Amino acid sequence: MIGQNLKDLTKQFSEAKKLIEKSEKVIITAHQRPDGDACGSVSALSRIIADMGKQVFPLLVDDFPEWINMLFGGHQPTIINSSEDNQLWKKTPWKDADLIILADALHPDRAPGIEQLADGRIPSIVFDHHLGNDSFGDVKVVDSGSPAAGEIVFRFAKFLGYKPDKQVGLSLFAAMATDTGWFRYGKNLKAAYEAASELLETGIDTAELFSVIYERESLAKMRLTSRMLDSLKLHGAAVVSGRVTHQDFRESGAVESDTEGLINKLQALEGIQTTFLLIERSPGEIKCSMRSKGDIIVREVAEALGGGGHDLAAGVSFKCGFEEAERQILEQIAIQTH
């Protein structure tokens, strides 16, 4: 049993396997501002495909929270800044890659530079669990009923007859655990629990993983959290927002990856149903993360503004200031409440 409502991906797995077997140099990447699911999926795929005798190049757009380093082991990724270094995609040693794999994203815009690199010449595979229709990917290993991209990679490993070791087990467990709020929310938790149960057999220490992710923070992140909470704003009785400015980063000594998990502080406010956090990446560029406890489908809010995600967790980017971004989000939330 792999859980209810999961899509049968046998055909897609077979097609993906054929493309991998025909390749020699494989780029494996994920969406910008990569999270645990993105990084866990990239790490696991890197190990699996390397063990198939291929040369792998894990590339990530933007840095990630420090704890994620423990997932990569001997296949540490190259980091490419999404706003400055797109030309790095076309440089050695991966310029001769003959296959691109995109994990935890449907749209190539989520990994700036990847579409230009492929340029219609390099075949590509997508492993993802988000809703949407997109033309990217010669093979689309996509199941919107899956709780995490890592769960799909887990099924692909089983299809290959691949037995995960402790490092791959850790990567896939972390991918699913972080994308479901440690198995508290999301689609098809039954599938996540079943996969996690098998991965425990690899000997991973889940208590240590939880502690590293959720119970250790730098002084800079604590200072950033304090500044974000000072910005808290209520919009009626059930919606709350927060902000992180460029000045907050500079004065706290924090970096963008330190914003991981900040929205959970807002979501804990009693009586709140919908939460959004606005983060200033650069002047005039705002990233927004949204969470819902069920009354509002934040995926629909994000999609209306050009973003996407899940029903209860979504995101979108803006090319404007804080006030305009806030106005647009509240406008879309109001549409759902009337």
C-alpha positions as CSV (number, residue, x, y, z in Angstrom):
1,M,0.0,0.0,0.0
2,I,1.3,3.5,-0.9
3,G,-1.7,5.5,0.3
4,Q,-5.0,6.5,-1.1
5,N,-5.5,8.9,-4.0
6,L,-1.9,8.6,-5.2
7,K,-1.4,8.7,-9.0
8,D,0.0,5.6,-10.7
9,L,3.4,6.9,-12.0
10,T,4.7,3.7,-13.4
11,K,4.7,5.0,-17.0
12,Q,6.4,8.3,-16.0
13,F,9.0,6.4,-13.8
14,S,9.8,4.2,-16.7
15,E,10.3,7.2,-19.1
16,A,12.4,9.0,-16.5
17,K,14.6,5.9,-16.0
18,K,15.2,5.7,-19.8
19,L,16.3,9.3,-20.0
20,I,18.6,8.9,-17.0
21,E,20.1,5.7,-18.5
22,K,20.8,7.5,-21.8
23,S,22.5,10.5,-20.1
24,E,26.0,11.0,-18.7
25,K,26.0,14.4,-17.0
26,V,22.9,15.3,-15.1
27,I,22.0,18.7,-13.6
28,I,19.6,18.3,-10.6
29,T,18.0,21.5,-9.3
30,A,14.9,22.9,-7.6
31,H,13.0,26.1,-7.1
32,Q,14.7,29.4,-5.9
33,R,14.8,29.9,-2.1
34,P,14.9,26.1,-1.7
35,D,13.3,24.5,1.4
36,G,13.6,21.1,3.0
37,D,11.5,19.3,0.3
38,A,13.4,20.9,-2.5
39,C,16.8,20.2,-1.0
40,G,15.9,16.8,0.3
41,S,14.7,15.8,-3.2
42,V,17.8,17.2,-4.9
43,S,20.1,15.4,-2.4
44,A,18.3,12.0,-2.8
45,L,18.1,12.2,-6.6
46,S,21.8,13.1,-6.7
47,R,22.8,10.0,-4.7
48,I,20.4,7.7,-6.6
49,I,21.5,8.9,-10.0
50,A,25.2,8.9,-9.1
51,D,24.8,5.3,-8.0
52,M,23.4,4.6,-11.5
53,G,26.9,5.5,-12.8
54,K,26.1,9.1,-13.9
55,Q,28.0,12.3,-13.2
56,V,25.7,14.6,-11.2
57,F,25.7,18.3,-10.7
58,P,23.3,19.4,-7.9
59,L,22.7,23.2,-8.5
60,L,20.5,25.3,-6.3
61,V,19.1,28.8,-6.9
62,D,19.8,30.8,-3.7
63,D,21.2,29.6,-0.4
64,F,19.3,27.5,2.1
65,P,19.0,27.3,5.9
66,E,22.1,26.0,7.5
67,W,20.6,22.8,8.8
68,I,20.1,21.5,5.2
69,N,23.8,21.0,4.9
70,M,23.4,17.7,6.8
71,L,21.2,16.3,3.9
72,F,23.8,16.6,1.2
73,G,26.7,14.6,2.5
74,G,29.3,14.1,-0.2
75,H,27.2,15.8,-2.9
76,Q,27.2,19.5,-1.7
77,P,25.4,21.7,-4.3
78,T,26.7,24.7,-6.2
79,I,24.7,27.8,-5.2
80,I,23.6,30.2,-7.9
81,N,22.2,33.6,-6.9
82,S,18.8,33.9,-8.6
83,S,19.1,37.6,-9.3
84,E,22.8,38.0,-10.3
85,D,24.5,34.9,-11.7
86,N,22.2,33.3,-14.3
87,Q,25.1,33.0,-16.7
88,L,26.7,30.5,-14.3
89,W,24.2,27.9,-15.6
90,K,26.1,27.9,-18.8
91,K,29.6,27.6,-17.4
92,T,31.8,24.6,-16.7
93,P,31.8,21.9,-15.4
94,W,28.1,21.3,-16.1
95,K,27.9,23.2,-19.5
96,D,28.0,19.8,-21.3
97,A,25.1,18.3,-19.3
98,D,22.8,16.1,-21.3
99,L,19.9,16.0,-18.8
100,I,18.2,18.4,-16.5
101,I,16.1,17.4,-13.5
102,L,13.8,19.9,-11.8
103,A,12.5,18.9,-8.3
104,D,9.6,20.5,-6.3
105,A,8.6,22.9,-9.0
106,L,6.5,22.8,-12.2
107,H,7.4,26.1,-13.7
108,P,11.0,26.9,-14.9
109,D,10.5,30.5,-13.7
110,R,10.9,29.1,-10.2
111,A,14.5,28.2,-11.1
112,P,15.7,31.3,-13.1
113,G,18.2,30.3,-15.8
114,I,17.2,26.7,-16.2
115,E,14.9,27.2,-19.3
116,Q,17.7,29.2,-21.0
117,L,20.2,26.5,-20.3
118,A,17.9,23.8,-21.7
119,D,17.1,25.9,-24.7
120,G,15.1,23.1,-26.2
121,R,18.2,21.0,-26.7
122,I,18.7,19.3,-23.3
123,P,16.0,16.8,-22.3
124,S,14.4,17.4,-18.9
125,I,12.5,15.6,-16.1
126,V,10.2,17.2,-13.5
127,F,9.5,15.6,-10.1
128,D,6.8,17.6,-8.4
129,H,3.6,17.5,-6.4
130,H,2.1,20.9,-7.1
131,L,-1.1,21.7,-9.1
132,G,-0.7,23.4,-12.4
133,N,-0.2,22.9,-16.1
134,D,3.2,23.6,-17.7
135,S,5.1,22.8,-20.8
136,F,8.5,22.3,-19.1
137,G,9.7,18.8,-18.8
138,D,10.0,16.1,-21.4
139,V,9.0,13.7,-18.7
140,K,6.6,15.0,-16.0
141,V,6.7,12.8,-12.9
142,V,4.0,14.8,-11.2
143,D,1.3,13.8,-8.7
144,S,-0.7,16.7,-7.1
145,G,-2.1,14.1,-4.6
146,S,1.3,13.5,-3.1
147,P,2.3,15.2,0.2
148,A,5.8,16.2,-1.0
149,A,8.2,15.9,-3.9
150,G,10.3,13.8,-1.6
151,E,7.5,11.2,-1.4
152,I,7.5,11.0,-5.3
153,V,11.3,10.5,-5.3
154,F,10.8,7.8,-2.6
155,R,8.4,6.0,-5.0
156,F,10.8,6.4,-7.9
157,A,13.6,4.8,-5.8
158,K,11.3,1.9,-5.1
159,F,10.5,1.6,-8.8
160,L,14.2,1.4,-9.5
161,G,14.7,-1.3,-6.9
162,Y,17.0,1.2,-5.1
163,K,17.6,0.6,-1.4
164,P,18.2,3.9,0.4
165,D,21.1,4.2,2.8
166,K,21.0,6.4,5.9
167,Q,21.9,9.5,3.9
168,V,19.2,9.1,1.3
169,G,16.8,8.1,4.0
170,L,17.6,11.3,5.9
171,S,17.1,13.4,2.8
172,L,13.7,11.9,1.9
173,F,12.4,11.9,5.5
174,A,13.4,15.5,5.9
175,A,11.7,16.4,2.6
176,M,8.4,14.9,3.7
177,A,8.6,16.0,7.3
178,T,9.3,19.7,6.6
179,D,6.7,20.0,3.8
180,T,3.9,18.6,6.0
181,G,4.8,20.5,9.2
182,W,6.3,17.3,10.7
183,F,3.4,15.2,9.4
184,R,0.6,17.5,10.6
185,Y,-0.9,18.9,7.4
186,G,-1.0,18.5,3.7
187,K,-2.4,16.1,1.2
188,N,-2.3,12.3,1.7
189,L,-0.5,12.1,5.0
190,K,-1.1,8.4,4.9
191,A,1.4,8.1,2.1
192,A,3.9,10.3,4.0
193,Y,3.6,8.1,7.1
194,E,4.0,4.9,5.1
195,A,7.1,6.2,3.3
196,A,8.5,7.6,6.6
197,S,8.0,4.2,8.3
198,E,10.1,2.5,5.6
199,L,12.8,5.2,5.8
200,L,13.2,4.7,9.5
201,E,14.6,1.3,8.7
202,T,17.7,3.2,7.3
203,G,18.7,4.1,10.9
204,I,18.0,7.9,10.8
205,D,17.7,9.8,14.1
206,T,14.4,11.7,13.7
207,A,14.7,13.3,17.2
208,E,18.1,14.8,16.3
209,L,16.7,15.9,12.9
210,F,13.7,17.7,14.6
211,S,16.1,19.3,17.1
212,V,18.4,20.6,14.4
213,I,15.6,22.0,12.3
214,Y,13.2,23.5,15.0
215,E,15.2,23.9,18.2
216,R,18.4,25.6,17.2
217,E,18.6,29.2,16.2
218,S,21.4,31.7,15.7
219,L,21.5,35.0,17.6
220,A,21.0,36.8,14.3
221,K,17.8,34.8,13.6
222,M,16.4,35.5,17.1
223,R,17.1,39.2,16.5
224,L,15.3,39.0,13.2
225,T,12.4,37.2,14.7
226,S,12.0,40.0,17.3
227,R,12.0,42.7,14.7
228,M,9.5,40.8,12.6
229,L,7.1,40.4,15.6
230,D,7.4,44.1,16.2
231,S,5.9,44.6,12.7
232,L,2.8,42.4,13.4
233,K,-0.4,43.8,12.1
234,L,-3.9,42.5,12.5
235,H,-6.4,42.8,9.5
236,G,-9.7,42.1,11.2
237,A,-10.1,39.3,13.7
238,A,-8.6,36.4,11.7
239,V,-5.8,37.7,9.5
240,V,-2.3,38.7,10.6
241,S,0.7,39.9,8.7
242,G,4.4,40.6,9.4
243,R,7.2,42.2,7.6
244,V,11.0,41.8,7.3
245,T,12.8,44.7,5.7
246,H,16.2,45.0,4.1
247,Q,17.1,47.1,7.1
248,D,16.1,44.3,9.4
249,F,18.5,41.9,7.7
250,R,21.3,44.5,7.9
251,E,20.9,45.4,11.5
252,S,20.2,41.9,12.9
253,G,23.0,40.3,10.9
254,A,20.6,37.7,9.5
255,V,20.4,36.4,6.0
256,E,17.3,35.5,3.9
257,S,17.5,31.8,4.8
258,D,16.9,32.9,8.4
259,T,13.3,33.7,7.5
260,E,12.6,30.0,7.2
261,G,9.9,29.2,9.8
262,L,9.2,32.9,10.8
263,I,5.7,32.7,9.6
264,N,4.9,30.0,12.1
265,K,5.4,32.6,14.9
266,L,2.6,34.6,13.4
267,Q,0.4,31.6,12.8
268,A,0.5,30.8,16.5
269,L,-1.4,33.9,17.4
270,E,-4.7,32.9,19.0
271,G,-7.8,33.2,16.8
272,I,-5.8,33.7,13.6
273,Q,-6.9,31.7,10.5
274,T,-4.8,33.3,7.8
275,T,-1.2,34.6,8.0
276,F,1.1,36.2,5.5
277,L,4.7,37.4,5.8
278,L,6.3,40.0,3.5
279,I,10.0,39.8,3.0
280,E,12.0,42.5,1.2
281,R,14.6,40.7,-0.9
282,S,15.8,44.0,-2.4
283,P,14.2,47.5,-2.9
284,G,11.0,47.0,-4.8
285,E,11.1,43.1,-4.6
286,I,8.9,41.5,-2.1
287,K,8.6,37.8,-1.3
288,C,5.3,36.7,0.4
289,S,4.7,33.5,2.2
290,M,1.1,32.6,3.2
291,R,-0.4,30.1,5.6
292,S,-4.0,29.1,6.3
293,K,-5.8,27.0,8.9
294,G,-8.5,26.1,6.4
295,D,-10.9,29.1,6.1
296,I,-9.0,30.6,3.2
297,I,-7.4,28.6,0.3
298,V,-4.1,30.5,0.1
299,R,-3.1,28.7,-3.0
300,E,-5.9,30.5,-4.8
301,V,-4.8,33.8,-3.4
302,A,-1.3,33.2,-4.6
303,E,-2.3,32.0,-8.0
304,A,-4.5,35.1,-8.5
305,L,-1.3,37.1,-8.0
306,G,1.0,35.0,-10.1
307,G,2.3,32.6,-7.5
308,G,1.3,29.2,-6.3
309,G,1.7,26.4,-3.8
310,H,-0.7,24.3,-1.7
311,D,-4.2,25.0,-0.3
312,L,-2.8,25.8,3.2
313,A,0.7,27.0,2.3
314,A,1.6,29.2,-0.7
315,G,3.8,32.0,-1.9
316,V,4.1,34.8,-4.4
317,S,6.6,37.4,-5.4
318,F,5.9,41.1,-6.1
319,K,7.8,43.9,-7.9
320,C,6.5,46.7,-5.7
321,G,6.6,48.0,-2.1
322,F,5.2,46.6,1.1
323,E,1.9,48.7,1.0
324,E,1.0,47.6,-2.5
325,A,1.8,44.0,-1.9
326,E,-0.3,44.0,1.3
327,R,-3.2,45.7,-0.5
328,Q,-3.2,43.1,-3.3
329,I,-3.1,40.1,-0.8
330,L,-5.9,41.5,1.4
331,E,-8.0,42.2,-1.7
332,Q,-7.7,38.5,-2.8
333,I,-8.5,37.3,0.7
334,A,-11.6,39.5,0.8
335,I,-12.8,37.9,-2.5
336,Q,-12.7,34.5,-0.8
337,T,-14.6,35.7,2.3
338,H,-17.5,37.2,0.4
